[in-house]
Amino acid sequence: MFNFLKFKKFCENEDGAVAVDWVVLSAAIIGLAVSAVTSTQNATVAAANSISGKMSAMNVPQP
């Protein structure tokens, strides 16, 4: 009977579940942030390369 009471108390305690929820939520937010930064970085590099290519192809008259 003693083990059953300990198990029942363990099941009723929600402190650990809340901590796990926060860890999972934090990991999801960090994952989304990393994904957004990577996506933005790739788009920025592509835009910079495109501009660089167009500027290199331009003929600028020398005075």
C-alpha positions as CSV (number, residue, x, y, z in Angstrom):
1,M,0.0,0.0,0.0
2,F,2.9,2.3,0.7
3,N,4.2,2.1,-2.8
4,F,0.8,2.8,-4.3
5,L,0.5,6.1,-2.2
6,K,3.9,7.2,-3.5
7,F,2.9,6.5,-7.0
8,K,-0.4,8.3,-6.6
9,K,1.4,11.4,-5.2
10,F,3.9,11.2,-8.1
11,C,1.1,11.2,-10.6
12,E,-0.7,14.1,-9.0
13,N,2.4,16.3,-8.9
14,E,2.5,18.5,-12.0
15,D,5.7,20.4,-11.3
16,G,7.8,18.2,-13.5
17,A,5.3,18.3,-16.3
18,V,5.3,22.1,-16.3
19,A,9.1,22.2,-16.5
20,V,9.1,19.8,-19.4
21,D,6.5,22.0,-21.2
22,W,8.8,25.0,-20.8
23,V,11.8,23.2,-22.1
24,V,10.0,22.0,-25.1
25,L,8.5,25.4,-25.8
26,S,11.9,27.1,-25.4
27,A,13.5,24.6,-27.8
28,A,10.8,25.2,-30.3
29,I,11.2,29.0,-30.1
30,I,15.0,28.7,-30.5
31,G,14.6,26.3,-33.4
32,L,12.3,28.8,-35.2
33,A,14.7,31.7,-34.5
34,V,17.6,29.7,-36.0
35,S,15.5,28.8,-39.0
36,A,14.5,32.4,-39.5
37,V,18.1,33.7,-39.3
38,T,19.3,31.0,-41.7
39,S,16.6,31.8,-44.2
40,T,17.3,35.5,-44.0
41,Q,21.0,35.0,-44.3
42,N,20.7,32.9,-47.4
43,A,18.4,35.5,-49.0
44,T,20.7,38.4,-48.1
45,V,23.7,36.6,-49.6
46,A,21.8,35.8,-52.8
47,A,20.7,39.5,-53.1
48,A,24.3,40.7,-52.5
49,N,25.7,38.3,-55.1
50,S,23.1,39.5,-57.6
51,I,23.8,43.1,-57.0
52,S,27.6,42.5,-57.2
53,G,27.2,40.7,-60.5
54,K,25.1,43.5,-62.0
55,M,27.6,46.1,-60.8
56,S,30.6,44.2,-62.2
57,A,28.9,44.0,-65.6
58,M,28.3,47.8,-65.8
59,N,30.7,49.9,-67.9
60,V,31.7,53.1,-66.1
61,P,33.4,55.7,-68.3
62,Q,36.7,56.9,-67.1
63,P,37.1,60.7,-67.0
